[in-house]
């Protein structure tokens, strides 16, 4: 009976998240998938940080833009946990309590509202990822995309050092993440971990470096890996019943947070708390 209750409640929560993205979102219901926690984090954009809704499952991390005071979401992104690597970073000028989320196709900074919340998120993402890798069937990504340096952090091209103006605009090298001018980034290259076929903007230094590296490797091909954000869902691994059994102790301890019953939908944050702080 307890198992059936857990399955029903978990399915209702996942369905609520799935419905919040509307017809534009991908289906999230999947055998063995468990919603572990949810909350709001600031995500560093190209120009400024923006609040995003994040949903931690036992196999993926989902996030999207917030609309209608949190009742609905858009621009859904799904990141397989095996393709995620976290890096702790110091506070910056624009964001505090931040860390870096690295994936094969995109890397970005996020910020929590408190240091305790930051540690809770990082700990539980790592715990879920470690459990997923222990089950076998998936392998961690061998390559990660560079994070983009925000526009406001550079007033000069980071290659030629010419000052940006209304006519000399800012661009980003997809390989190194540097802010560069158009003249220093007029080359295009395929970066397989970001997109398997599309040619992307790269700076001249990365273009030269890639040409030198690809000469001896051209006969062997690429080992790049693409995240679920760019391709279809990863293959289902392990027994769904075993995955739910593994998640149940965390659910009983309070890691699975109920969606807030407020007039505005989800509360400002509803993050998974560290195990040792739960009563």
URDA-V16153 format. One record per residue. N is the residue number from 1. RES is the residue in one letter. SS is DSSP state (hx for helix, st for strand, lp for the rest). PSI is psi as a letter, one per 30 degrees, with the letter a starting at -180 (none if undefined). BURIAL is + if it has 16 or more other ideal C-beta (glycine too) atoms within 10 Angstrom, else -. Layout:
n->[N & N]
res->[RES & RES]
ss->[SS & SS]
psi->[PSI & PSI]
burial->[BURIAL & BURIAL]
This chain:
n->[1 & 2 & 3 & 4 & 5 & 6 & 7 & 8 & 9 & 10 & 11 & 12 & 13 & 14 & 15 & 16 & 17 & 18 & 19 & 20 & 21 & 22 & 23 & 24 & 25 & 26 & 27 & 28 & 29 & 30 & 31 & 32 & 33 & 34 & 35 & 36 & 37 & 38 & 39 & 40 & 41 & 42 & 43 & 44 & 45 & 46 & 47 & 48 & 49 & 50 & 51 & 52 & 53 & 54 & 55 & 56 & 57 & 58 & 59 & 60 & 61 & 62 & 63 & 64 & 65 & 66 & 67 & 68 & 69 & 70 & 71 & 72 & 73 & 74 & 75 & 76 & 77 & 78 & 79 & 80 & 81 & 82 & 83 & 84 & 85 & 86 & 87 & 88 & 89 & 90 & 91 & 92 & 93 & 94 & 95 & 96 & 97 & 98 & 99 & 100 & 101 & 102 & 103 & 104 & 105 & 106 & 107 & 108 & 109 & 110 & 111 & 112 & 113 & 114 & 115 & 116 & 117 & 118 & 119 & 120 & 121 & 122 & 123 & 124 & 125 & 126 & 127 & 128 & 129 & 130 & 131 & 132 & 133 & 134 & 135 & 136 & 137 & 138 & 139 & 140 & 141 & 142 & 143 & 144 & 145 & 146 & 147 & 148 & 149 & 150 & 151 & 152 & 153 & 154 & 155 & 156 & 157 & 158 & 159 & 160 & 161 & 162 & 163 & 164 & 165 & 166 & 167 & 168 & 169 & 170 & 171 & 172 & 173 & 174 & 175 & 176 & 177 & 178 & 179 & 180 & 181 & 182 & 183 & 184 & 185 & 186 & 187 & 188 & 189 & 190 & 191 & 192 & 193 & 194 & 195 & 196 & 197 & 198 & 199 & 200 & 201 & 202 & 203 & 204 & 205 & 206 & 207 & 208 & 209 & 210 & 211 & 212 & 213 & 214 & 215 & 216 & 217 & 218 & 219 & 220 & 221 & 222 & 223 & 224 & 225 & 226 & 227 & 228 & 229 & 230 & 231 & 232 & 233 & 234 & 235 & 236 & 237 & 238 & 239 & 240 & 241 & 242 & 243 & 244 & 245 & 246 & 247 & 248 & 249 & 250 & 251 & 252 & 253 & 254 & 255 & 256 & 257 & 258 & 259 & 260 & 261 & 262 & 263 & 264 & 265 & 266 & 267 & 268 & 269 & 270 & 271 & 272 & 273 & 274 & 275 & 276 & 277 & 278 & 279]
res->[X & X & X & X & X & X & X & X & X & X & X & X & X & X & X & X & X & X & X & X & X & X & X & X & X & X & X & X & X & X & X & X & X & X & X & X & X & X & X & X & X & X & X & X & X & X & X & X & X & X & X & X & X & X & X & X & X & X & X & X & X & X & X & X & X & X & X & X & X & X & X & X & X & X & X & X & X & X & X & X & X & X & X & X & X & X & X & X & X & X & X & X & X & X & X & X & X & X & X & X & X & X & X & X & X & X & X & X & X & X & X & X & X & X & X & X & X & X & X & X & X & X & X & X & X & X & X & X & X & X & X & X & X & X & X & X & X & X & X & X & X & X & X & X & X & X & X & X & X & X & X & X & X & X & X & X & X & X & X & X & X & X & X & X & X & X & X & X & X & X & X & X & X & X & X & X & X & X & X & X & X & X & X & X & X & X & X & X & X & X & X & X & X & X & X & X & X & X & X & X & X & X & X & X & X & X & X & X & X & X & X & X & X & X & X & X & X & X & X & X & X & X & X & X & X & X & X & X & X & X & X & X & X & X & X & X & X & X & X & X & X & X & X & X & X & X & X & X & X & X & X & X & X & X & X & X & X & X & X & X & X & X & X & X & X & X & X & X & X & X & X & X & X & X & X & X & X & X & X]
ss->[lp & hx & hx & hx & hx & hx & hx & hx & hx & hx & hx & hx & hx & hx & hx & hx & hx & hx & hx & hx & lp & hx & hx & hx & lp & lp & lp & lp & lp & lp & lp & lp & lp & lp & st & st & st & st & st & st & st & st & st & st & lp & lp & lp & lp & st & st & st & st & st & st & st & st & st & lp & lp & st & st & st & st & st & st & st & st & hx & hx & hx & lp & st & st & st & st & st & st & st & st & st & hx & hx & hx & lp & st & st & st & st & lp & lp & lp & lp & lp & lp & lp & lp & lp & st & st & st & st & st & lp & lp & lp & lp & st & st & st & st & st & lp & lp & lp & hx & hx & hx & hx & hx & hx & hx & hx & hx & hx & hx & hx & hx & hx & hx & hx & hx & hx & hx & hx & hx & lp & lp & lp & lp & lp & lp & lp & lp & lp & lp & lp & st & lp & lp & lp & hx & hx & hx & lp & lp & st & lp & lp & lp & lp & lp & lp & st & lp & lp & lp & lp & lp & lp & lp & st & st & lp & lp & lp & lp & lp & lp & st & st & lp & lp & hx & hx & hx & lp & st & st & st & st & lp & lp & lp & lp & lp & lp & lp & lp & st & st & st & st & lp & hx & hx & hx & hx & hx & hx & hx & hx & hx & hx & hx & hx & hx & hx & lp & lp & lp & lp & lp & lp & lp & lp & lp & lp & lp & lp & lp & lp & lp & lp & lp & lp & lp & lp & lp & lp & hx & hx & hx & hx & hx & hx & hx & hx & hx & hx & hx & hx & hx & lp & lp & lp & lp & lp & lp & lp & lp & lp & st & lp & lp & st & lp & lp & lp & lp & st & lp & lp & lp & lp & hx & hx & hx & lp & lp]
psi->[e & e & e & e & e & e & e & e & e & e & e & e & e & e & e & e & e & e & e & f & f & a & f & f & l & l & k & f & k & k & k & f & k & k & j & f & l & l & a & k & l & k & k & j & a & e & e & l & k & k & k & l & k & k & j & j & l & f & f & l & k & k & l & l & l & k & l & h & h & f & e & l & l & l & h & k & k & j & j & k & e & f & g & k & k & k & k & k & l & l & k & a & e & f & k & l & h & l & l & k & j & k & l & e & f & k & k & l & k & l & k & l & f & l & e & e & e & e & e & e & e & e & e & f & e & e & e & e & e & e & e & e & e & f & f & l & f & l & k & l & k & f & k & k & l & k & k & k & k & l & e & f & f & k & f & l & k & g & e & f & g & k & k & k & a & f & f & j & l & k & l & k & k & f & e & f & g & l & j & l & l & e & e & g & h & g & l & k & l & k & j & e & f & e & k & f & f & k & k & l & k & l & l & e & e & e & e & e & e & e & e & e & e & f & e & f & f & e & f & f & a & k & g & l & k & k & l & f & f & f & a & l & k & l & k & k & l & l & k & e & e & e & e & e & e & e & f & e & e & e & e & f & f & g & f & j & k & k & k & k & i & l & f & g & b & k & l & e & l & i & l & k & l & k & e & f & f & k & none]
burial->[- & - & - & - & - & + & - & - & - & + & - & - & + & + & - & - & + & + & - & + & + & - & - & - & + & - & - & + & - & - & - & + & + & + & + & + & + & + & + & + & + & + & + & + & - & - & - & - & + & - & - & + & + & + & + & + & + & + & + & + & + & + & + & + & + & + & - & - & - & + & - & + & + & - & - & + & + & + & + & + & + & + & + & + & + & + & - & - & - & - & - & - & - & - & + & - & + & + & + & + & + & + & + & + & + & + & + & + & + & + & + & + & + & - & - & - & + & + & - & + & + & + & + & + & + & - & + & + & + & - & + & + & - & - & + & - & - & + & - & - & + & - & - & + & + & + & + & + & + & + & + & - & - & - & - & - & + & + & + & - & - & - & - & + & - & - & - & - & - & + & + & + & + & + & + & + & + & + & + & + & + & - & - & + & + & - & + & - & + & + & + & + & + & + & + & - & - & - & - & - & + & + & + & + & + & + & + & - & - & + & - & - & - & - & - & - & - & - & - & - & - & - & - & + & + & + & + & + & - & + & - & - & - & + & - & - & - & + & - & - & - & - & + & + & - & + & + & + & - & + & + & - & - & - & + & + & + & - & + & - & - & - & - & - & + & + & - & - & + & - & + & + & + & - & - & - & - & - & -]
